Amino acid sequence: MREADSLTEWLDRPVAHIATASLIVAGMLAALGVKLLLHDQHALNVVLCVAIAGASIPLVISLVTKVIQGNFSVDLLALLSIVTSLILGQYWVAAIVVLMLSGGQALESYATGRASSVLSALAKRMPQTAHRAGGLVADVPIDSILVDDELIVYPHEICPVDGVVVSGRGRMDESYLTGEPFQIAKAPGVSVLSGSINGNAALTIRATKVASDSRYAKIVEVLHASEENRPRMQRLGDRLGSWYTPVAVLIAVASWFFSGSSERFLAVLVIATPCPLLISIPVAVIGAISVGARFGIIIKDPSILEKMETCRVLIVDKTGTLTYGKPSLARVQCFDGLTRELALQYCASLERYSKHPLAGAVLAVAEAEGLALLEVQDVSEPPGAGLVGHVGGKLIAVTGRGKLSPESLAAMPPITPGLECVLLVEGKLAGIFHFEDEPRTESKSFLKHLEAKHSIKELILLSGDRPAEVAQFAAGMGITEAYGGKSPEDKVEFVRERTEKARTLYLGDGINDAPAMMAATAGIALGVNSDITSEAAGAVILQSSLKSVDELMHIGRRMRGIALTSAVGGMGLSLIGMGGASLGLINPIQGAIAQEVIDLLSILNSLRMILPMGPLSDFHVPAVMGKAGEER
């Protein structure tokens, strides 16, 4: 069975389609040569039959495979056309039908390749070799790298695998993940991500994952998997094909019965084959995936392109979704005699090795106040302990209130509104940093835009923040239904209940909201904190912008319109042609040529999805500001 699957996969490759089309073209040219030079009709027929037999092998294998799977597609019409043509001695008609099929498949493969060029570029970007450290540095294929291997990443090279810095200090550019500049300081103990571009200093890293399991490889894997994921629109195409095939056969049989002409029967079958909907829809879908990638949107599940338009309930997270997720430091509360300046130095020195949103806020204040950062050793992020390291010879930890031991928690002052992080020096409470997080400029107008332009009937704010803060924030956003203090389990249950009543779209940061996203009809992960290898979100917005969500919705709307126009339009033209053929107005050869033109028009229409276009979004960001936050 595995060998059969491999053969079917090979026959679906562009090279196989091109070879098939080339074979039938060569056969037709050879037949013309025989006709012109030898004037031998029998020899001409033999040449055509040999070419038809050879070129029809992929079609027969594909058809048998689909029939075994219970998929009676319009390829069955093609086989009936070829067989009928051969029986009736219409060898040129049979050859044109085979050319039409193989040429259409080759064009589809080419269109697919063009549409997925953005994804191919991502795959090609990944290095194929790495520098393994040891007695002598050796260049090795990245597939041979094992966990705990030590590798050297030279300046300006792309990091080959996920790992941890062993020696060296520098910076890495991780903008490939975010779509915007994102430089992270690296020192011993700090993690590195595959695909990151190293700065000016060589780093020695220890691999924590093999190449195939590293972040960048997973991104590429998700992108290519999304190309092959058949969305509901494609299954709709299969269903349309399941009734289109018997209708076409019925028209063909009726035309033969009432006219007594087998040629009309053949002409109807020829013009009905193949139905463009099975080609045009996947071309449009893959084009949409490519367009999304160009706009910094990873479409993991293509069915979301259709689902979004059917959702009438929006369930949205707060922090990092409706707020920027980039808080500013409001005040520092110190304990045990620690000065504000030293607390900032300790915290900023350690936080430069963190990607947490609060880290940037602390570093910004330290830089603004001209504080020198201290030497840091042994940086690590133990599970449940926050960020830990030795700063200026002291053990420093930056963590959250929920991660403290009962003894440390007892010494904490009461909770105050906003975000916070806790500074521990030698395991004792030394400071609390309080932050403010502002709503996105576009949040309120974006929610109104969804109601006005995308038929969203209900807006629901669902957050783990304290209920009073959530209610206050919701009032400022114009959201009448808001729920705070919800755990991830509570969110899942809430979303499931709402989804049973209406189709829901969940918009969150893709981490804590992942279970709730999976429970919704469709889920979108927003922002740089999203782990796009999770199976939760149908699409991931790499650039932290609500406008990109609107762009995704317009991509889906555009794809649906183009796909349905191609499929339904092609079927309509085919039905008109079948009517003409049944009345004897179109002969088999004319029908074959007409169907080829119809297929070409359908594919070209679907290819409009990847053409350069103007702004996809009709949402305009106003200049409005506000404040909000949650605990780190």
N, C-alpha and C positions, 0 to 999 in steps of 0.2 A: 504493500500500500504506500509505503514511504517513497519507493522508486517511482510509482505512478504519480504521486504528488510532485516529485522533483521534475518529472517530465512535463507535467502540466505547467509548473512554474516557469520552466525554460521556454515552453511554447508561448507563454504570455509576455516574454521579454521583447523589447523593440527589435532586436536583431532577428528574432524568429519571424516577426511580422514583415520586416523588410525583405527577408530572404524569401518568404512566401510570395509577396507581391512581385519581387524580382523574377521568381521562377515562372509565374503565370504570364508576366509581360514578355519574358524571353520565349515562352511557348507560343504566345500570340504572334510575336514577330517572326518566329521560325515558321509558323503556319502561313503567314503572309508571304514569306519567301518561297515556300513550297508552291503556293498558289501562283505566284508571278513567274517563277522559273520553270516549274515542272508541269503546271496546269493539271495537277493530280489531286482531285477532290478526296479520294480515299486516303492518300498520304497526309493531306491536310487534316482530316478528321482524326487520324491516328496521332499526329503530333499534338493536336489540341487535347485529346483524351489523356495522353501521357502527362501533359502539363497540368491538366485539371486534377488528375488523380494524385499527383505529387503535392500540389498546392492545397488540396482539400484535406490532407491528413491532419493538420492542426485543428481544423474546424470539426472534424469527426471526433477527435479525442476530446476536445473541449465540450462538444455537445453531449457525448456519452457521460462525461464527468458530471455535467449539470443535471442530466436526467437521473443519474444515480443519486444525486443530492436532492432530487425532487423539484428542480428548477427548470420548468419548461419555458425557456425564454424564446425570443424571436429568432434565435439562431436556428431553431427548428424549421422556420419558414425558409431560411437560406438553404438548408439541406434539401427540403422538398423542392425548391426551385432548381437546384443543381440536378437532382435525380430526375425530375420531370423533364428538364431540358435535354438530358442525355437520352432518356427514353424516346423523346419526340425527335431526336436527331438535331436539336438546336444547340450545336456545340459552341457556337460563338456566344450565345446567350449564357450558357453555363460558365464559359470563361470570363465573361464580363461580371457575372455575379460573384465568382471567386475573387476577381480583381477588386470588385467593390468592397467585399468583406475584408480582404487582407490590406487593401489600401486604407480603409477606414480605421482598422486596428492600428496600422502603422502611424497614421495621423494622430490617433488618440494617444499613442505612446509618446509621440513627439510633443504633443500638447502637455501631457503629464510631466514630461521632463522639463519643459519650459516653465510650467507652473511651479515646479518644486525646486527651481534653481537656487532660491534663497536657502532652502534646507540643505541642499548639496554643498553650498558654500560653507555652511556651518561644519559639516562633516569633514571637508577638506582642510579646514583650519586646524584641526587637531593634529599635533605632532605625531610622527610614527616611530620615533626613537627617543630614548632618554639616556642620560649619562649616569651610569651606576658607579657609585663611589666604592673605594676599596684601596688595595695597594696601588693599582693603576685605574684611572678612570676609563671605563669601557662604554662605548655606545651600544645599546641593546634595544631590540624592538619593545615597544611599550606593552605588548601582549605578554612578554616574559617577566614583567615586573611582579614581584610577590609582596605581600604585606610584610612590613618591617624592613624592606630593602631601603638602603640609603642612596639618595639620588642628588646630583648637583644640578641646580637650575641656574644657568648663566644669565648675565644681564640681558634684558629685553627678550628673553625666551618665553615661550608659553609653557606653563606648568603642566606636566603630562598626567599626573594623578593627584587625588586628594591625599593630603599628608599633614605632617607637623614639622615645623622648623627645628632642626637639630643644632645648627650653627649658622651664624651670619645674621645681619640686621639690614633691613631695607623696606621697600614698599612694593605692593602689587596692585595692579589695575584690574578691578573686577567688573568693569563696565559692561562686559559681554553679557552679564546677567541682568543688569539694571537698566541698560539703555542710556545711562548718564554717568559722568565721571564718578568713580567710587574708589579712591586710593586708600589702602589699608596698610598700616605699619606692621612689619613682620619682625619677630624676634624669637629666640629659642622658646619652644612651648606653644607658639601660636599656630593655629591651623591654616592651611593653604588649600585653595580649591583648584581643581583641574580647569584649564582654560584661561586662568588668570595670566596676565602679562607681567613678568618680573620687571623691576625697576633697574637701577644702576648697579646694584650690588649682587654678587653671586650668593646663593643660599643653598645650604645642604638641608634636605628634608628627608623624613622617614615616611615611607608610604603607609597609609592607614587603610587604603582600599586598592584593589587591583584596578587597572584601567577601565575595564568594562563596567565596574560598579561605581566609578567616580562620577562626580556631579556633571561634568561636561558631557561625558558619554551618555548619561541618563537623559540629558536635555536632547541630544541628537536622537536617541532612541525614541523618546516621546514624540518628537517631530515626525520621524518617519513612520512610527506606528499610527499617527493621526492620518497620514496619507492613505493607509490601508484600511482604516476603520470605516466601515460602510454605515453612513447615517440613515435615519429613517426615510429621508427623501429618496435614497437609493432603493430601499425596500419598497417604497411606493412605486418606483419605476419598475421593479420586478412584478409588482401586482398589476400595474397597467399592462405590462407585457403579457401577463398570464391570460388576460381577456382579449388583448389585441390579436394574439396569435389565432385563437379559434374564430374570431370575427373575420380575419383575413382569409382563413381557410374556407369559411362559410361563403364569403363573397365569391371566392375563386370557384368553388364547387357549383354555386348557383349560376354563375356566368356560363360555366361549361354545360350545365343541365339545360338552361333555357336557350342557349345559342347552338349547342351541339359542337362548339369549337374548343378543342383542347388547347389551342394557342391562346385563347382568352384566359383559360385557367392558368396557364403558365405566366402570361403577362401580369395578371393580378398578383400571383405569388412573388414575382420578381420585383414589382414596384413596392410590395409590402416589406421587402427584405433589404437590410436589417432595420429595425426600428431605431431611430436616432436617440430615443430617450435613454437607452442603455449605454450610450457613448457620451452624450452631452452632459448628463448629470454628474458623473464622476469628474469630468474635465472642469466643470464649474466649481465643484467642491474643492478640488485640489488647488484650483486658482484662488479660491477664498483663503485657504490655508497659507498660500504664498503671500497674498496681500496682507493678511494678518501679521505674518512674520516681519514684513517690511515696516509695519506700524508698531512693532514692539509688542505684538499680541501672539501668544502661543495658543493655537487652537488644538487642544488635546483630543477632544471628542467632537468631530464635525457635526454631530446631531444637534449640538448647542446652537448652531447657526439657524436652525429652524425652531428649536424649542423656545428661544428667547422671545420670539414674536407672539407666542401663545401664552406667555406668562402674564398674569394680571395682578399678582401679589409680589411686591418687592420686600424682602427681609434683609436688612442691612446691619452690619456691625458698626461700631463707633470709632474706636481708636485705630488709626492707621487707614481707615476707610473714609469716614466722613471728616476725620481730622487728619492733619498732615503726618502725624506720627513722628514729628521732629520737634520735640519739646524744647523749651528754653528754661534755663535755670533761674528760679525765682528767688530762693534764699537757701542758706546753709545753716543748719542747726547743729551746734557743736556740743560735745560732752567730755567729761573727764579732763578738763583743762586744755583740750586741743584748740589751737587757734584756727580761724577760718582760712587763713593763708596756707597753713600746713595741711589742713583737711583737703583743700583744693589740689595742692601739690600731690598728695598721696593718691587721691582719686583720679586726677587727670593723668598722672604718670602710668597708672595701670589701665585706665580706660582707652588709651591710645591703641591698645591691642584688641579692642572690642568693636563689633559692628552694631551693638545695641544702639537704638536711637538716642538714649540718654547720654551715651558716651560723647557724641558730638557736641551736645549742649555743654557738658563739663569742660571739654577741651576748648570750646569757643571762649568761655569765660576766662579760663586760665591764660589763654593767649592774649585776650584783651587786657588782662591785668598784668601782663609781662612776667608771669611766674615761670621759673625754670623747671623743666621736668626732670625727675630724679631717675637714677639708674634702677632698672627693673630686672629681676632674675626669676627663673622658674615660673613663668606664666602658665596658668592652666585654668580650665573651666570644669571642675568636678561636678558631676550631676547633683543638682540640688544645693550647690554651694555658691553659685554665682562665679565671678571672676576672682581668681586668687593669684598672688605673687608676692615676692619679697621686694619691697620698695625702700631704698635707703637702709637696708639691713633689718627692716621690720616686716612681719607677716601681715599683709593687707588683704582684705576681702571686700569686694563691692557686690552687694546682693540685695534681695528684696525682703520685706517684712515677713512674707509667707514662708521664707526659707530659713528663718532663724530657729535656733533651739529654744525650748520653753524658757530657759533661764534668761537668754538674751531678749526674748520677746516680752518677758515680764518687766524689763527695764525700759521698754519703749514707751514714749508718750502716746496719747490718744491719736487716732487716725484723723488727719485733716484732709480737706478736699485737694484733688490734684494727684499728679504722679509723684513718686518718691523712690529713692534708692538709699540703702543703708551702708555706711562705712564702718568696718570693723578693723581695729588695730590690735594685733596679737589676740584675736578672738573676742575682744571687748567692744561694746558700742562706743563709737567715737564721733559719729556724725550722721545726720540725715539730710539728704539733698532733696529739696522740693522743686518740682518742675510744673510748668504750664504747657498745655498742648492746645494749639489753635485749630479751629475748624478750617477746612479747606475753603479757599475763596469761593469755589464754585459749588459747594455742597448744597446749599439751600436752593439755588436756582437749578441745579442738576436734578434734584428730586422733583421740582415743579415741571421741568422739561420732560421727564419720564412720564409724568401724568398726562401732559398735553400732547406729546408727540409719539409715545410708545404704548399708550393704552394701559398704563399701570393704574389700577383702581384702588389698591390699598398699599400704604407705606407702613412698615413695621420696623422699629428700632429694637434690636435684641443685643444686649450687652451683659458682660460680667461685672460691670462697674456697680457702684452703690446705687440703689434705686433712685434716691433723691437727685443724684448728679445726672443720671440718665433722663429723668423726667424734665429737669431743667434744660438739658441740652436739646431734648426732643422739641420742647416748646420753642426754642430759638430757631430750630430747623423747620418748624411748621408741621411736625409729625405728631399726630394725635394718638397713636397707639405705640407705646414704648414699654419695654420690660427690662429691668435691671436686676443685678445679682444672680444672673443665670450661669450655672456651670455648663461645661460642654455637654454633659448628659441632659441637662434641662433644655438646652438649645435643640438637641436632636429630637427630643420628644415633642417640643413645641412645633418644630418645622414639619415633622411627620403629620401632626394633627392638621396643620394648615394645608399641607399638600394634598391630604385626602379630600379637602373641600374645594380647592382651586389650585391651578398650576402656579408654582412659586419659583421666583428667581432669587438666589441667595448671593449677596455681595459681601465678601469679607477679605481678611488678609491671608487666607489660605493655610494658616497654621492651627491656631486654636479652633478655628471655624471649620476645619476639614470635615469632621463628622456631620455637622449640620449641612454642609454643602452637598454631601452625598445623599442626604435625606430629601433635599429639595429637587424640584423638577430639573433645574439647571443651576449651576454654581460657577461664579466668576471669582478668581483670586486676584486681588489688587495689591501691587506694591512690591518693594524690593525684599521684603521679608518672606515672600512666598517660596515654598519648596515646590518647584514645578514637577518634581518626580512623584509627588503624591498622586493618588488616584481620585482625589476628591473633586477638584475643579474641572469643568469642561473646557475652560479657557483661563489663561493666566496673563494678566496685564503686567508686563515687565516695567513699564514706566508708570510711576505712581501718579496717575492722573485719571480723574473721573471722566474727562473728555475722551480718553481712550476707550472707556466702557461704551460711550455713545458711538464711537467709531466701530467697535465690534458689532454693535446692534445694526449699524448701517451696512457693514460688510455682509452680515447674515441676510438682511433684507435684499441687498443687491444680488447676492448669490441665489436666493430663492427665486427672485424675479427672472434672472437670466436662465436658470436651470429649467424652470417651468415653461418659459417662453420657447426654449430650444426643444424640450421634450414634447409639449403639447402642440407647438407649431409644426414640428416635424411629423408628428402623427397625423395632424390635420391635413398636411400636404400629401402625405402618403394615402390617406383615405380618399382624397379627391382624385389622386392618380389611379387608385384602384377602381373608382367609379368609371373613369375614362377607359381603363383597360377592359372592364367588364362589358362596356358598350362597344368594344372593338375600335375605339378611337386611338388606342396606344398598343403597338405590338410589343413582343417581349424585349427586343433589343432597345427600343425607345424607353420601355419601362425601366430597364436596368440603368440606362443613362440618367433618366429622371430621378431614380432613387439615389444614385450617386450624388447628384446635385443637391438633393434634399439633405442627405447626410452631411455633405460638405458645409452647407448653410448652417445646420444645427451646431456642428463643431465650431465653426467660425464664430457663431453667436456666443457660445459658451466661453470661447477664448477672450471675449470682451472683459471677462472677470479679471484678467491679469494685465490689461492695458493700463497705461498711465492715466490717472484720473485726478480730478481736483479734490478739494477737501471732502472727506467722507462725512464729517460731523456737521450738523446744523446747530450745535450747541455752542453758545458764546459765553466765555467766562467773565463774570462781572467783578468789580473791585469791592468785595465785601469781606470783612474780617470778623473773627470771634475768638472764643477761648473754650477749651475743654480739656479733660485728661482722665487718666486712670492709673492705678498702681502698677509699678514695674513688675 
